[in-house]
């Protein structure tokens, strides 16, 4: 489940425009040794844009944050991994999501 914060900031630097916003995500329960892709809505994101997701709180022990990427229009895909021997149900948390778009 993803809840969007209404504040989006934009900045232009050289051939790129950067947008950043804070979003609340609630990853699903993760069985042992699995990965999960969290789909984060981000209006204006295009396929191939650079993306970065930064948790604004600590993740549960055993949950590893992986890459973020724009694979479909208006969405950032963020990969999480459970590297433990047990199931973990990650808590909802706020993340900072940044997308860089080429002009």
PLY file of the C-alpha trace (Angstrom):
ply
format ascii 1.0
element vertex 103
property float x
property float y
property float z
element edge 102
property int vertex1
property int vertex2
end_header
0.00 0.00 0.00
1.32 3.45 -0.90
0.10 6.82 0.32
1.37 9.90 -1.46
2.44 13.13 0.18
1.21 16.09 -1.81
4.50 18.01 -1.71
6.69 17.53 -4.77
9.81 19.63 -5.25
11.43 20.24 -8.64
14.91 21.44 -9.56
16.69 21.80 -12.87
20.39 21.00 -13.22
22.04 20.90 -16.64
20.24 18.48 -18.95
18.21 16.95 -16.07
15.14 17.95 -14.08
14.90 16.44 -10.60
11.69 15.86 -8.67
11.56 14.67 -5.07
8.67 13.84 -2.75
7.93 11.95 0.44
5.69 8.89 0.17
4.39 6.42 2.77
4.86 2.78 1.72
3.69 -0.40 3.43
5.55 -3.41 1.99
3.81 -6.78 2.12
4.98 -9.57 4.43
8.14 -11.21 3.08
8.93 -14.93 3.45
12.50 -15.98 4.13
15.09 -15.29 1.43
12.76 -13.46 -0.95
12.65 -10.15 -2.76
9.72 -7.84 -3.35
9.18 -4.91 -5.69
7.23 -2.04 -4.15
5.44 0.04 -6.81
5.49 3.73 -5.87
3.29 6.08 -7.93
5.31 9.08 -9.20
3.52 11.26 -11.74
5.93 12.42 -14.43
8.36 9.50 -14.18
9.26 8.02 -17.56
10.72 4.64 -18.48
14.49 4.83 -18.07
14.54 7.86 -15.73
16.99 7.72 -12.84
15.29 6.92 -9.53
16.38 6.84 -5.90
14.39 5.77 -2.83
15.71 6.63 0.64
13.97 5.28 3.75
13.36 8.04 6.31
13.40 5.50 9.16
15.34 2.32 9.84
14.21 -0.81 8.04
13.64 -3.97 10.08
16.74 -6.06 10.76
17.14 -8.44 7.84
15.40 -6.23 5.27
17.79 -4.87 2.65
16.86 -1.94 0.39
17.82 -2.53 -3.21
17.68 -0.51 -6.39
14.97 1.83 -7.55
14.11 2.22 -11.22
11.47 3.55 -13.56
10.13 0.59 -15.55
6.70 2.00 -16.43
5.32 5.52 -16.84
4.40 7.35 -13.61
5.87 4.71 -11.29
9.08 3.94 -9.42
9.85 0.28 -8.68
11.81 -0.23 -5.43
13.28 -3.64 -4.60
13.47 -4.98 -1.03
15.01 -8.27 0.13
14.49 -10.42 3.23
17.87 -12.05 3.90
16.84 -13.83 7.11
15.72 -17.37 7.94
12.23 -16.20 8.87
9.25 -14.24 7.56
9.29 -10.48 8.18
6.28 -8.16 7.91
7.90 -4.75 7.34
6.19 -1.79 8.98
4.84 1.10 6.95
7.38 3.89 6.61
7.99 7.18 4.85
10.53 7.22 2.03
12.01 10.04 0.01
11.65 9.34 -3.71
13.72 11.24 -6.27
13.44 10.99 -10.06
15.80 12.61 -12.58
14.38 13.16 -16.07
16.44 14.17 -19.10
15.15 17.21 -20.98
0 1
1 2
2 3
3 4
4 5
5 6
6 7
7 8
8 9
9 10
10 11
11 12
12 13
13 14
14 15
15 16
16 17
17 18
18 19
19 20
20 21
21 22
22 23
23 24
24 25
25 26
26 27
27 28
28 29
29 30
30 31
31 32
32 33
33 34
34 35
35 36
36 37
37 38
38 39
39 40
40 41
41 42
42 43
43 44
44 45
45 46
46 47
47 48
48 49
49 50
50 51
51 52
52 53
53 54
54 55
55 56
56 57
57 58
58 59
59 60
60 61
61 62
62 63
63 64
64 65
65 66
66 67
67 68
68 69
69 70
70 71
71 72
72 73
73 74
74 75
75 76
76 77
77 78
78 79
79 80
80 81
81 82
82 83
83 84
84 85
85 86
86 87
87 88
88 89
89 90
90 91
91 92
92 93
93 94
94 95
95 96
96 97
97 98
98 99
99 100
100 101
101 102
